[in-house]
Amino acid sequence: MLRVKNLSKIYDDGTQALTDVSFNVPQGEFLSVVGLSGSGKSTLLRCINRLIDPSVGEIWWKETQLSHVTGEELRRARRKIGMIFQHFNLVDRSPVITNVLSGRLGYVNPMASVFGRFPASDVKRARNNLDRVGIGDKADNRADELSGGQKQRVGIARALMQDPEIMLADEPVASLDPVLAHSIMRQLKDITKEDNITVLCSLHFLDLVQQYSDRVIALNEGKLVFEGKPDEIDDERFKDIYGKEAERIG
C-alpha cells in the first residue's frame, strides 16, 4: 500500500504547492488525480518519486519511507517506481529499443549503459514490452519518426522495464486527440491490472477518469478536496474541484 500522510510542499520562492495532503492507495488500484492546472497534481507525483523533496509529511510504500530515504536506498526504491510523462521524455535521435532499455538504468552497470551494452535478457524483455504495447515493429525506428500515440507507448514500455510496483503517469494523454487518449488509457489500465501495478494518473478530463479509474482524489490549490469513486463526483463536488464558475460538459 502507498500511504501519503500530511504532505506539504513549499517551493523556494514561497509557493505553497501542497498543503497537508493525506490518502492511501491499495496495491493494484488505479487512482486518478484531478484538478485544475496548478492545483498540485504534478508536484504530488514528483514528491512520491522524489524528483523533488517534500517540505513536510511522510510518503510510505509498504515498509519504505520514500519521503526520507537517501543515497543507495533511494536509488533502489526508484527502481520500482515507473514514470510516464506528458511530453514523453524520449531521446528523439535514438532508436526506440534504446529508449525502452533506458528503463533498466537502475539495474545495470552505468558504464555499460553509456555504450548501449545491455544484457541479452534485457533486450529480449524490451522487445517483448514493445510487442505488448503494440509497436514491436517500431523497435529499430528512431523515436522522432513516431506519432504521439506511439511515443507514449514507448514511454509505457520503458516504465515496464523497471518491473515497477508503482506507476506514476503525469498527464499521459494531455497532448493526444480523444481517440488516441482512450486507446492509451485502455492499454495502461489493462497492462497495470494484469501486472497488479499500483497507478497514480493525473488527468484533466472526467470522461477518462470515470471510464478508467478505480478511485479518484482531487486537488484544489494544493489541498485535497475530494476522495472517492468517480461516480461520486456530482455537480456540487465538481464545483469544489474546478471552481464555482466551472461548467460541466456531458
DOMI-471252 format. One record per residue: residue number from 1; x, y, z of N, C-alpha, C in turn. Coordinates in Angstrom, 3 decimals. Atoms other than C-alpha are relative to their C-alpha. Example, Ala and Ser with C-alpha at 12.3 -4.5 7.8 and 13.67 -1.06 7.14 Angstrom:
residues 2
{kolnu 1,{0.890,-1.190,0.000},{12.300,-4.500,7.800},{0.900,1.200,0.000}}
{kolnu 2,{-0.820,-1.190,-0.060},{13.670,-1.060,7.140},{-0.770,1.090,0.730}}
//
This chain:
residues 250
{kolnu 1,{0.840,-1.208,0.000},{0.000,0.000,0.000},{0.873,1.256,0.000}}
{kolnu 2,{-0.619,-1.321,-0.029},{1.061,3.585,-0.752},{-0.746,0.861,1.010}}
{kolnu 3,{0.612,-0.857,-1.013},{0.450,5.939,2.182},{0.640,1.383,-0.049}}
{kolnu 4,{-0.442,-1.396,-0.014},{0.708,9.716,1.937},{-0.622,0.653,1.227}}
{kolnu 5,{0.484,-0.502,-1.290},{0.437,11.455,5.300},{0.454,1.437,0.229}}
{kolnu 6,{-0.252,-1.409,-0.346},{0.173,15.212,5.947},{1.096,0.615,-0.855}}
{kolnu 7,{-1.041,-0.449,0.924},{2.221,16.030,2.851},{-0.194,1.465,-0.383}}
{kolnu 8,{-0.002,-1.396,0.447},{3.086,19.672,2.160},{1.276,0.255,-0.792}}
{kolnu 9,{-1.166,-0.413,0.774},{5.418,21.243,-0.376},{-0.035,1.500,-0.209}}
{kolnu 10,{-0.194,-1.434,0.207},{6.629,24.845,-0.328},{1.269,0.171,-0.822}}
{kolnu 11,{-1.168,-0.227,0.845},{8.947,25.876,-3.161},{0.839,1.153,0.541}}
{kolnu 12,{-0.946,-1.006,-0.499},{11.941,28.143,-2.634},{-0.522,1.424,-0.160}}
{kolnu 13,{0.534,-1.351,0.200},{10.012,31.142,-3.992},{-1.197,0.297,0.906}}
{kolnu 14,{1.110,-0.198,-0.934},{7.382,30.682,-1.269},{-1.325,-0.576,-0.444}}
{kolnu 15,{1.240,0.578,0.493},{4.743,28.990,-3.432},{-0.378,-1.242,0.802}}
{kolnu 16,{0.516,1.153,-0.743},{2.647,26.579,-1.365},{-0.722,-0.893,-1.004}}
{kolnu 17,{0.554,0.856,1.045},{2.040,23.764,-3.858},{-0.895,-1.100,0.544}}
{kolnu 18,{0.811,1.023,-0.658},{0.636,21.151,-1.459},{-0.157,0.365,1.463}}
{kolnu 19,{0.261,-0.329,-1.409},{-0.950,21.581,1.974},{-0.694,-1.165,0.684}}
{kolnu 20,{0.575,1.004,-0.901},{-1.490,18.703,4.424},{-0.834,-1.045,-0.741}}
{kolnu 21,{0.701,0.988,0.820},{-2.445,16.094,1.828},{0.224,-1.403,0.565}}
{kolnu 22,{-0.083,1.368,-0.521},{-3.219,12.577,3.133},{-0.955,-0.906,-0.769}}
{kolnu 23,{0.851,1.019,0.624},{-4.556,9.468,1.360},{0.792,-1.305,-0.079}}
{kolnu 24,{-0.609,1.316,0.174},{-3.869,5.750,0.918},{-0.421,-0.583,-1.339}}
{kolnu 25,{0.302,0.672,1.262},{-3.713,3.670,-2.276},{0.317,-1.478,0.157}}
{kolnu 26,{-0.249,1.443,-0.112},{-4.152,-0.124,-2.008},{0.784,-0.536,-1.193}}
{kolnu 27,{-0.743,0.662,1.060},{-1.919,-2.421,-4.050},{-0.923,-0.320,-1.177}}
{kolnu 28,{0.720,0.325,1.217},{-3.121,-2.688,-7.655},{-1.114,0.955,-0.378}}
{kolnu 29,{1.070,-0.952,0.315},{-5.533,0.257,-7.539},{0.441,0.995,-1.064}}
{kolnu 30,{-0.226,-1.060,0.984},{-5.817,2.711,-10.431},{-0.655,1.262,0.547}}
{kolnu 31,{0.480,-1.234,-0.620},{-6.119,6.112,-8.757},{0.258,1.177,-0.928}}
{kolnu 32,{-0.169,-1.231,0.774},{-6.741,9.253,-10.792},{0.133,1.189,0.934}}
{kolnu 33,{-0.203,-1.247,-0.729},{-5.568,12.637,-9.532},{-0.482,1.121,-0.913}}
{kolnu 34,{0.597,-1.019,0.853},{-7.677,15.512,-10.865},{0.095,1.369,0.667}}
{kolnu 35,{-0.059,-1.376,-0.462},{-7.719,19.275,-10.561},{0.448,0.912,-1.115}}
{kolnu 36,{-0.427,-0.980,0.984},{-7.043,22.456,-12.465},{1.518,0.023,-0.131}}
{kolnu 37,{-1.442,-0.234,0.124},{-3.598,23.283,-13.818},{0.456,0.867,1.164}}
{kolnu 38,{-0.504,-0.732,-1.148},{-1.529,24.481,-10.883},{-0.599,-0.428,1.324}}
{kolnu 39,{0.643,0.450,-1.239},{-3.584,22.542,-8.336},{0.913,-0.839,0.872}}
{kolnu 40,{-0.952,0.788,-0.778},{-0.580,20.451,-7.255},{0.146,-1.435,-0.450}}
{kolnu 41,{-0.040,1.388,0.461},{-1.048,17.249,-9.272},{1.421,-0.463,-0.319}}
{kolnu 42,{-1.358,0.394,0.378},{2.433,17.160,-10.793},{0.939,0.037,1.192}}
{kolnu 43,{-0.835,-0.085,-1.197},{4.035,18.260,-7.539},{-0.179,-1.247,0.860}}
{kolnu 44,{0.265,1.205,-0.782},{2.353,15.356,-5.751},{0.746,-1.202,-0.575}}
{kolnu 45,{-0.664,1.144,0.619},{3.644,12.786,-8.251},{1.516,0.104,0.125}}
{kolnu 46,{-1.451,-0.175,-0.063},{7.135,14.264,-8.215},{0.536,-0.125,1.422}}
{kolnu 47,{-0.407,0.263,-1.389},{7.235,14.147,-4.431},{0.056,-1.506,0.261}}
{kolnu 48,{0.043,1.443,-0.248},{6.312,10.462,-4.491},{1.245,-0.686,-0.547}}
{kolnu 49,{-1.211,0.646,0.515},{9.211,9.516,-6.747},{1.272,0.785,0.298}}
{kolnu 50,{-1.126,-0.783,-0.516},{11.461,12.130,-5.115},{0.792,0.724,-1.095}}
{kolnu 51,{-0.617,-0.962,0.910},{12.180,14.170,-8.208},{0.126,1.347,0.697}}
{kolnu 52,{-0.116,-1.142,-0.905},{11.509,16.905,-5.665},{-0.240,-0.513,1.421}}
{kolnu 53,{0.133,0.426,-1.385},{11.638,16.676,-1.878},{-1.199,0.674,0.656}}
{kolnu 54,{1.086,-0.619,-0.770},{8.546,17.207,0.281},{0.552,0.954,1.057}}
{kolnu 55,{-0.394,-0.896,-1.086},{8.707,20.060,2.787},{-0.364,-0.587,1.356}}
{kolnu 56,{0.515,0.585,-1.241},{6.643,18.296,5.453},{-0.787,-1.244,-0.371}}
{kolnu 57,{0.860,1.155,0.192},{4.947,14.922,5.785},{0.768,-1.263,-0.334}}
{kolnu 58,{-0.581,1.311,0.235},{5.540,11.285,5.010},{-0.634,-0.660,-1.215}}
{kolnu 59,{0.458,0.832,1.105},{5.272,9.026,1.961},{0.569,-1.395,0.228}}
{kolnu 60,{-0.408,1.366,-0.251},{5.369,5.278,2.548},{-0.438,-0.905,-1.143}}
{kolnu 61,{0.361,1.105,0.866},{5.473,2.412,0.082},{0.345,-1.284,0.745}}
{kolnu 62,{-0.188,1.168,-0.850},{4.969,-0.776,2.066},{0.757,0.436,1.253}}
{kolnu 63,{-0.749,-0.360,-1.211},{7.688,-0.523,4.747},{1.114,1.009,-0.277}}
{kolnu 64,{-1.036,-0.976,0.362},{9.881,2.007,2.899},{-0.562,1.411,0.091}}
{kolnu 65,{0.426,-1.390,-0.125},{9.565,5.669,3.853},{0.634,0.797,-1.137}}
{kolnu 66,{-0.538,-0.627,1.210},{10.016,7.157,0.387},{0.389,1.452,0.221}}
{kolnu 67,{-0.241,-1.424,-0.216},{9.943,10.696,1.710},{1.321,0.285,0.687}}
{kolnu 68,{-1.184,-0.257,-0.801},{13.078,10.219,3.788},{1.233,-0.817,-0.400}}
{kolnu 69,{-1.165,0.797,0.379},{15.332,7.653,2.084},{0.963,0.846,-0.831}}
{kolnu 70,{-1.036,-0.720,0.736},{18.600,8.854,0.567},{0.988,-1.007,-0.595}}
{kolnu 71,{-1.111,0.792,0.507},{21.574,7.559,-1.398},{-0.424,-1.279,-0.688}}
{kolnu 72,{0.240,1.279,0.644},{21.582,3.912,-2.407},{-1.411,-0.516,0.274}}
{kolnu 73,{1.352,0.439,-0.329},{18.308,3.225,-0.607},{-1.031,0.700,-0.889}}
{kolnu 74,{0.894,-0.727,0.901},{16.585,5.938,-2.676},{0.107,-0.555,-1.419}}
{kolnu 75,{-0.213,0.562,1.338},{18.114,4.532,-5.863},{-0.743,-1.333,-0.143}}
{kolnu 76,{0.699,1.283,0.055},{16.753,1.070,-5.039},{-1.511,0.195,-0.017}}
{kolnu 77,{1.443,-0.254,-0.050},{13.310,2.477,-4.215},{-0.511,0.496,-1.345}}
{kolnu 78,{0.437,-0.562,1.286},{13.129,4.396,-7.504},{-0.083,-1.047,-1.093}}
{kolnu 79,{0.077,1.059,1.001},{13.719,1.207,-9.458},{-1.428,-0.486,-0.182}}
{kolnu 80,{1.338,0.580,0.001},{10.202,0.139,-8.552},{-1.100,1.035,-0.250}}
{kolnu 81,{0.970,-1.055,0.267},{8.535,3.457,-9.434},{0.141,0.433,-1.457}}
{kolnu 82,{-0.025,-0.402,1.399},{7.816,3.819,-13.149},{-0.628,1.373,-0.167}}
{kolnu 83,{0.510,-1.352,0.239},{7.144,7.283,-14.574},{-0.331,0.148,-1.474}}
{kolnu 84,{0.434,-0.289,1.368},{5.172,8.209,-17.687},{-0.286,1.498,-0.078}}
{kolnu 85,{0.040,-1.456,0.075},{5.430,11.831,-18.833},{-0.944,0.480,-1.104}}
{kolnu 86,{0.890,-0.596,0.998},{3.061,14.100,-20.741},{0.699,0.173,-1.340}}
{kolnu 87,{-0.725,-0.292,1.244},{5.734,15.031,-23.283},{1.024,-1.087,-0.327}}
{kolnu 88,{-0.666,1.246,0.386},{7.172,11.511,-23.481},{1.430,-0.158,0.553}}
{kolnu 89,{-1.371,0.041,-0.510},{10.775,12.394,-22.427},{0.835,-1.097,-0.669}}
{kolnu 90,{-0.816,0.946,0.760},{12.335,10.279,-25.174},{1.218,0.706,-0.579}}
{kolnu 91,{-1.142,-0.520,0.741},{15.725,10.724,-26.808},{-0.329,-0.187,-1.473}}
{kolnu 92,{0.588,0.100,1.338},{14.416,11.531,-30.276},{0.928,-0.628,-1.033}}
{kolnu 93,{-0.922,0.495,1.022},{17.557,10.635,-32.207},{0.416,-1.448,0.225}}
{kolnu 94,{-0.353,1.386,-0.309},{17.950,7.248,-30.543},{-1.092,-0.950,-0.468}}
{kolnu 95,{1.007,0.990,0.376},{16.221,4.056,-31.664},{-0.993,-0.243,1.133}}
{kolnu 96,{1.036,0.306,-0.978},{13.013,3.085,-29.932},{0.495,-1.016,1.027}}
{kolnu 97,{-0.469,1.042,-0.913},{14.661,-0.020,-28.437},{0.952,0.560,1.047}}
{kolnu 98,{-0.939,-0.626,-0.943},{17.368,2.140,-26.834},{-0.760,0.806,1.043}}
{kolnu 99,{0.826,-0.747,-0.940},{14.742,4.403,-25.281},{-0.667,-0.936,1.008}}
{kolnu 100,{0.644,0.952,-0.899},{12.951,1.392,-23.832},{1.013,-0.582,0.978}}
{kolnu 101,{-1.041,0.574,-0.850},{16.181,-0.099,-22.490},{0.456,0.964,1.087}}
{kolnu 102,{-0.407,-0.962,-1.031},{16.835,3.125,-20.574},{-0.778,-0.214,1.297}}
{kolnu 103,{0.728,0.346,-1.209},{14.219,1.838,-18.149},{0.747,-0.957,0.908}}
{kolnu 104,{-0.808,0.931,-0.799},{16.858,-0.642,-16.940},{1.226,0.672,0.611}}
{kolnu 105,{-1.215,-0.673,-0.464},{19.430,2.015,-15.993},{0.233,-0.179,1.497}}
{kolnu 106,{-0.172,0.191,-1.438},{18.774,1.471,-12.287},{0.507,-1.378,0.369}}
{kolnu 107,{-0.375,1.390,-0.270},{19.749,-2.194,-12.647},{1.345,-0.396,-0.582}}
{kolnu 108,{-1.206,0.429,0.711},{22.809,-2.272,-14.927},{1.184,0.894,0.340}}
{kolnu 109,{-1.228,-0.771,-0.192},{26.398,-1.071,-14.775},{-0.086,1.306,-0.792}}
{kolnu 110,{0.151,-1.275,0.699},{26.343,2.669,-15.613},{0.893,0.147,-1.218}}
{kolnu 111,{-0.901,-0.140,1.142},{29.384,2.499,-17.886},{-0.443,-0.856,-1.171}}
{kolnu 112,{0.483,0.865,1.075},{27.952,-0.412,-19.839},{-1.178,0.645,-0.718}}
{kolnu 113,{1.172,-0.625,0.615},{24.724,1.506,-20.391},{0.383,1.169,-0.899}}
{kolnu 114,{-0.456,-1.115,0.829},{26.637,4.508,-21.770},{0.309,-0.476,-1.418}}
{kolnu 115,{-0.369,0.547,1.312},{27.859,2.275,-24.606},{-1.096,-0.915,-0.567}}
{kolnu 116,{1.115,0.776,0.509},{24.472,0.630,-25.057},{0.144,-1.489,0.192}}
{kolnu 117,{-0.236,1.435,-0.236},{25.632,-2.686,-23.632},{-0.938,-0.486,1.098}}
{kolnu 118,{0.981,0.563,-0.922},{22.613,-4.304,-22.036},{-0.002,-1.514,-0.148}}
{kolnu 119,{0.091,1.458,0.096},{22.243,-7.996,-21.214},{-1.022,-0.422,-1.046}}
{kolnu 120,{0.918,0.511,1.019},{20.565,-10.067,-23.906},{-1.401,-0.189,0.566}}
{kolnu 121,{1.311,0.198,-0.626},{17.776,-10.820,-21.438},{-0.783,1.310,0.062}}
{kolnu 122,{0.674,-1.296,-0.032},{17.040,-7.081,-21.139},{-0.476,0.409,-1.395}}
{kolnu 123,{0.396,-0.317,1.372},{16.987,-6.639,-24.916},{-1.248,-0.798,-0.386}}
{kolnu 124,{1.178,0.829,0.282},{14.554,-9.543,-25.202},{-1.227,0.550,0.718}}
{kolnu 125,{1.117,-0.557,-0.776},{12.399,-8.036,-22.463},{-0.500,1.292,-0.635}}
{kolnu 126,{0.393,-1.252,0.646},{12.424,-4.643,-24.216},{-0.856,-0.266,-1.234}}
{kolnu 127,{0.773,0.333,1.197},{11.197,-6.216,-27.453},{-1.362,-0.585,0.377}}
{kolnu 128,{1.276,0.542,-0.457},{8.528,-8.141,-25.558},{-0.942,1.101,0.476}}
{kolnu 129,{0.834,-1.105,-0.474},{7.311,-4.936,-23.905},{-0.506,0.856,-1.154}}
{kolnu 130,{0.469,-0.718,1.181},{7.147,-3.195,-27.273},{-1.118,-0.775,-0.697}}
{kolnu 131,{1.093,0.814,0.536},{5.073,-6.106,-28.565},{-1.259,0.179,0.846}}
{kolnu 132,{1.133,-0.089,-0.922},{2.880,-5.769,-25.512},{-0.803,1.285,-0.200}}
{kolnu 133,{0.706,-1.265,0.233},{2.061,-2.124,-26.286},{-0.337,0.210,-1.480}}
{kolnu 134,{0.468,-0.023,1.379},{1.521,-2.915,-29.958},{0.884,0.670,-1.016}}
{kolnu 135,{-0.897,-0.649,0.975},{4.580,-1.362,-31.612},{1.332,-0.743,-0.096}}
{kolnu 136,{-1.218,0.801,0.120},{7.069,-4.236,-31.765},{0.724,0.220,-1.310}}
{kolnu 137,{-0.606,-0.232,1.308},{7.662,-3.421,-35.447},{0.753,1.319,-0.077}}
{kolnu 138,{-0.671,-1.310,0.006},{8.990,0.041,-34.484},{1.297,-0.002,0.815}}
{kolnu 139,{-1.140,0.066,-0.924},{11.869,-1.192,-32.284},{1.245,0.684,-0.535}}
{kolnu 140,{-1.243,-0.534,0.564},{14.606,-0.080,-34.681},{-0.174,1.370,-0.654}}
{kolnu 141,{0.227,-1.366,0.490},{12.995,3.197,-35.783},{0.570,1.014,0.984}}
{kolnu 142,{-0.332,-1.101,-0.893},{14.248,6.480,-34.433},{-1.275,0.490,0.673}}
{kolnu 143,{1.174,-0.431,-0.755},{11.943,7.851,-31.760},{-0.714,1.170,-0.663}}
{kolnu 144,{0.643,-1.168,0.611},{11.346,11.062,-33.717},{-0.779,-0.346,-1.271}}
{kolnu 145,{0.795,0.434,1.136},{9.773,9.022,-36.525},{-1.404,-0.462,0.415}}
{kolnu 146,{1.268,0.531,-0.503},{6.855,8.008,-34.322},{-1.040,1.088,0.176}}
{kolnu 147,{1.098,-0.902,-0.331},{3.454,9.581,-33.821},{-0.047,0.206,1.507}}
{kolnu 148,{0.115,-0.262,-1.434},{2.461,10.999,-30.435},{-0.484,-1.216,0.781}}
{kolnu 149,{0.499,1.184,-0.677},{0.467,7.907,-29.528},{1.039,-1.095,0.088}}
{kolnu 150,{-1.073,1.000,-0.019},{3.352,5.631,-30.490},{1.087,0.376,1.000}}
{kolnu 151,{-1.007,-0.437,-0.965},{5.768,7.727,-28.435},{-0.446,-0.301,1.432}}
{kolnu 152,{0.458,0.282,-1.356},{3.575,7.353,-25.365},{0.013,-1.496,0.277}}
{kolnu 153,{-0.125,1.441,-0.190},{3.502,3.605,-25.915},{1.448,-0.386,0.312}}
{kolnu 154,{-1.411,0.212,-0.358},{7.298,3.697,-25.864},{0.222,0.359,1.463}}
{kolnu 155,{-0.124,-0.402,-1.404},{7.016,5.555,-22.555},{-0.528,-1.062,0.950}}
{kolnu 156,{0.548,1.069,-0.835},{4.832,2.782,-21.143},{0.940,-1.202,0.008}}
{kolnu 157,{-0.929,1.129,0.084},{7.202,0.075,-22.391},{1.266,0.266,0.809}}
{kolnu 158,{-1.194,-0.370,-0.782},{10.159,1.938,-20.862},{-0.265,-0.138,1.490}}
{kolnu 159,{0.336,0.101,-1.419},{8.408,2.193,-17.497},{-0.125,-1.464,0.433}}
{kolnu 160,{0.148,1.422,-0.338},{7.593,-1.534,-17.595},{1.348,-0.693,0.154}}
{kolnu 161,{-1.334,0.593,-0.119},{11.321,-2.288,-17.945},{0.531,0.056,1.427}}
{kolnu 162,{-0.445,-0.113,-1.390},{11.719,-1.267,-14.306},{-0.603,-1.078,0.899}}
{kolnu 163,{0.776,0.912,-0.847},{9.477,-4.103,-13.110},{-0.678,0.793,1.108}}
{kolnu 164,{0.499,-0.934,-1.014},{7.536,-1.354,-11.341},{-1.084,-0.610,0.878}}
{kolnu 165,{1.102,0.303,-0.899},{5.318,-1.817,-8.329},{-0.989,1.171,0.038}}
{kolnu 166,{0.820,-1.205,0.104},{4.019,1.757,-8.710},{0.259,0.632,-1.370}}
{kolnu 167,{-0.136,-0.756,1.240},{3.363,3.651,-11.951},{-0.590,1.386,0.226}}
{kolnu 168,{0.459,-1.376,-0.099},{3.110,7.442,-11.902},{-0.118,0.554,-1.415}}
{kolnu 169,{0.249,-0.510,1.348},{1.553,8.921,-15.043},{-0.455,1.451,0.108}}
{kolnu 170,{0.259,-1.433,-0.146},{1.688,12.722,-15.254},{-0.601,0.545,-1.287}}
{kolnu 171,{0.726,-0.465,1.187},{-0.972,13.865,-17.748},{0.429,-0.774,-1.246}}
{kolnu 172,{-0.582,0.797,1.087},{-0.054,10.964,-20.068},{-0.681,0.158,-1.347}}
{kolnu 173,{0.722,-0.108,1.279},{-2.684,11.763,-22.719},{-0.409,1.437,-0.309}}
{kolnu 174,{0.415,-1.397,0.181},{-2.948,15.560,-22.497},{0.321,0.528,-1.390}}
{kolnu 175,{-0.394,-0.512,1.316},{-1.188,16.065,-25.832},{-0.548,-0.844,-1.146}}
{kolnu 176,{0.537,0.901,1.028},{-3.180,13.380,-27.700},{-1.463,0.319,-0.285}}
{kolnu 177,{1.405,-0.203,0.319},{-6.502,13.542,-29.515},{-0.853,-1.005,0.771}}
{kolnu 178,{0.847,0.834,-0.861},{-9.529,11.946,-27.787},{0.030,-1.489,-0.323}}
{kolnu 179,{-0.015,1.425,0.357},{-9.451,8.661,-29.744},{1.286,-0.651,0.482}}
{kolnu 180,{-1.283,0.527,-0.466},{-5.752,8.130,-29.038},{0.066,-0.016,1.518}}
{kolnu 181,{-0.015,-0.069,-1.455},{-6.234,9.202,-25.431},{-0.679,-1.220,0.603}}
{kolnu 182,{0.705,1.175,-0.512},{-8.765,6.451,-24.841},{0.799,-1.275,-0.272}}
{kolnu 183,{-0.799,1.174,0.335},{-6.544,3.911,-26.607},{1.164,-0.176,0.985}}
{kolnu 184,{-1.136,0.058,-0.935},{-3.543,4.767,-24.412},{-0.485,-0.318,1.413}}
{kolnu 185,{0.517,0.253,-1.344},{-5.613,4.829,-21.217},{-0.462,-1.446,0.156}}
{kolnu 186,{0.465,1.388,-0.056},{-7.197,1.459,-22.034},{1.189,-0.955,0.109}}
{kolnu 187,{-1.185,0.849,-0.036},{-3.778,-0.057,-22.668},{0.700,0.088,1.356}}
{kolnu 188,{-0.637,-0.186,-1.304},{-2.323,1.420,-19.492},{-0.780,-0.718,1.090}}
{kolnu 189,{0.842,0.656,-1.002},{-5.264,0.170,-17.418},{0.132,-1.523,-0.096}}
{kolnu 190,{-0.051,1.452,0.172},{-5.143,-3.336,-18.902},{1.343,-0.575,0.460}}
{kolnu 191,{-1.326,0.516,-0.339},{-1.377,-3.785,-18.501},{0.241,0.065,1.502}}
{kolnu 192,{-0.277,-0.136,-1.431},{-1.228,-2.471,-14.962},{-0.888,-0.932,0.829}}
{kolnu 193,{0.847,0.972,-0.693},{-4.170,-4.659,-13.913},{0.583,-1.401,-0.130}}
{kolnu 194,{-0.604,1.312,0.209},{-2.512,-7.711,-15.443},{1.208,-0.213,0.911}}
{kolnu 195,{-1.226,0.102,-0.790},{0.701,-6.965,-13.527},{-0.188,0.410,1.459}}
{kolnu 196,{0.309,-0.419,-1.377},{-1.023,-5.783,-10.318},{0.866,1.186,0.428}}
{kolnu 197,{-0.775,-1.208,-0.271},{0.746,-2.398,-10.505},{-0.930,1.080,0.547}}
{kolnu 198,{0.735,-1.141,-0.540},{-0.490,0.496,-8.378},{0.253,1.210,-0.900}}
{kolnu 199,{-0.134,-1.120,0.941},{-1.164,3.530,-10.609},{-0.562,1.276,0.615}}
{kolnu 200,{0.501,-1.343,-0.255},{-1.450,7.234,-9.837},{0.113,0.755,-1.309}}
{kolnu 201,{0.041,-0.610,1.325},{-2.507,9.042,-13.002},{-0.696,1.347,0.085}}
{kolnu 202,{0.630,-1.321,-0.008},{-3.117,12.788,-13.196},{-0.678,0.234,-1.341}}
{kolnu 203,{0.821,-0.180,1.189},{-5.850,13.694,-15.658},{-0.804,1.287,0.103}}
{kolnu 204,{0.875,-1.169,0.042},{-7.924,16.690,-16.761},{-1.450,-0.388,-0.260}}
{kolnu 205,{1.333,0.243,0.534},{-10.934,15.071,-18.418},{-0.737,-1.067,0.799}}
{kolnu 206,{0.761,0.898,-0.868},{-13.630,13.462,-16.277},{-0.506,-1.237,-0.732}}
{kolnu 207,{0.448,1.210,0.697},{-14.760,11.073,-19.025},{1.064,-1.088,0.087}}
{kolnu 208,{-1.087,0.967,-0.173},{-11.329,9.406,-18.835},{0.055,-0.501,1.433}}
{kolnu 209,{-0.009,0.365,-1.415},{-11.441,9.446,-15.052},{-1.083,-1.030,0.286}}
{kolnu 210,{1.135,0.873,-0.300},{-14.861,7.805,-14.952},{0.125,-1.365,-0.661}}
{kolnu 211,{-0.080,1.257,0.734},{-14.017,5.141,-17.508},{1.130,-0.904,0.488}}
{kolnu 212,{-1.194,0.816,-0.259},{-10.593,4.008,-16.279},{0.437,-0.054,1.464}}
{kolnu 213,{-0.472,-0.075,-1.385},{-10.248,4.843,-12.570},{-0.777,-0.924,0.921}}
{kolnu 214,{0.669,0.678,-1.106},{-10.991,2.682,-9.566},{-0.467,1.022,1.034}}
{kolnu 215,{0.289,-1.013,-1.009},{-10.928,5.759,-7.351},{0.665,1.297,-0.419}}
{kolnu 216,{-0.468,-1.334,0.386},{-10.217,9.497,-7.526},{0.350,0.801,1.244}}
{kolnu 217,{-0.202,-1.099,-0.944},{-8.588,12.184,-5.438},{0.066,1.286,-0.804}}
{kolnu 218,{0.007,-1.296,0.689},{-8.962,15.853,-6.324},{0.732,1.032,0.848}}
{kolnu 219,{-0.731,-1.085,-0.641},{-6.708,18.795,-5.506},{-0.513,1.338,-0.499}}
{kolnu 220,{0.332,-1.379,0.352},{-7.619,22.471,-5.452},{0.915,0.895,0.819}}
{kolnu 221,{-0.985,-0.872,-0.650},{-4.858,24.986,-4.680},{0.818,-0.773,1.024}}
{kolnu 222,{-0.887,0.797,-0.821},{-2.772,22.196,-3.206},{-0.649,-0.746,1.141}}
{kolnu 223,{0.709,0.669,-1.097},{-5.441,20.908,-0.830},{-0.871,-1.124,-0.554}}
{kolnu 224,{0.858,1.105,0.381},{-7.266,17.595,-1.008},{-1.453,0.380,0.261}}
{kolnu 225,{1.398,-0.427,-0.143},{-10.932,18.432,-1.676},{-0.990,-1.116,-0.306}}
{kolnu 226,{0.893,1.131,0.267},{-12.316,15.050,-2.731},{0.807,-1.282,-0.017}}
{kolnu 227,{-0.561,1.345,0.094},{-11.554,11.349,-2.320},{-1.173,-0.973,-0.053}}
{kolnu 228,{1.103,0.924,0.112},{-13.899,8.666,-3.553},{-0.067,-0.643,-1.376}}
{kolnu 229,{0.228,0.650,1.289},{-15.350,6.808,-6.529},{-0.293,1.047,-1.073}}
{kolnu 230,{0.259,-0.975,1.074},{-15.549,8.523,-9.941},{-1.455,0.438,-0.091}}
{kolnu 231,{1.399,-0.369,0.151},{-19.353,8.392,-9.973},{-0.546,0.808,1.180}}
{kolnu 232,{0.408,-0.848,-1.126},{-19.471,10.292,-6.661},{0.274,1.477,-0.259}}
{kolnu 233,{-0.252,-1.408,0.339},{-18.310,13.487,-8.396},{-1.272,0.574,-0.620}}
{kolnu 234,{1.236,-0.626,0.464},{-21.702,15.182,-8.616},{0.269,1.472,-0.316}}
{kolnu 235,{-0.187,-1.399,0.406},{-22.292,18.805,-9.687},{0.613,0.840,1.115}}
{kolnu 236,{-0.534,-0.779,-1.110},{-21.551,20.176,-6.213},{1.489,-0.275,0.201}}
{kolnu 237,{-1.415,0.338,-0.179},{-18.281,18.288,-5.879},{0.824,0.457,-1.186}}
{kolnu 238,{-0.677,-0.498,1.193},{-17.384,19.226,-9.450},{0.422,1.453,0.199}}
{kolnu 239,{-0.315,-1.410,-0.224},{-17.530,22.893,-8.464},{1.020,0.178,1.127}}
{kolnu 240,{-1.032,-0.043,-1.033},{-15.480,22.211,-5.314},{1.392,-0.221,-0.597}}
{kolnu 241,{-1.281,0.346,0.623},{-12.770,20.776,-7.546},{0.446,1.074,-0.990}}
{kolnu 242,{-0.369,-0.849,1.128},{-12.893,23.123,-10.528},{-0.414,1.457,0.134}}
{kolnu 243,{0.393,-1.392,-0.214},{-14.402,26.302,-9.104},{-1.471,0.236,-0.263}}
{kolnu 244,{1.426,-0.274,0.085},{-17.874,27.826,-8.814},{-0.458,0.387,-1.397}}
{kolnu 245,{0.379,-0.452,1.326},{-17.773,29.217,-12.343},{0.150,-1.089,-1.061}}
{kolnu 246,{-0.233,1.077,0.972},{-16.879,25.882,-13.960},{-1.309,-0.579,-0.484}}
{kolnu 247,{1.169,0.623,0.606},{-19.388,24.324,-16.317},{0.338,-1.429,-0.390}}
{kolnu 248,{-0.213,1.403,0.323},{-19.680,20.565,-16.591},{-0.506,-0.286,-1.390}}
{kolnu 249,{0.389,0.356,1.365},{-19.772,19.219,-20.147},{-0.294,-1.477,-0.052}}
{kolnu 250,{0.357,1.405,0.161},{-21.573,15.963,-20.891},{-0.707,-0.545,1.217}}
//
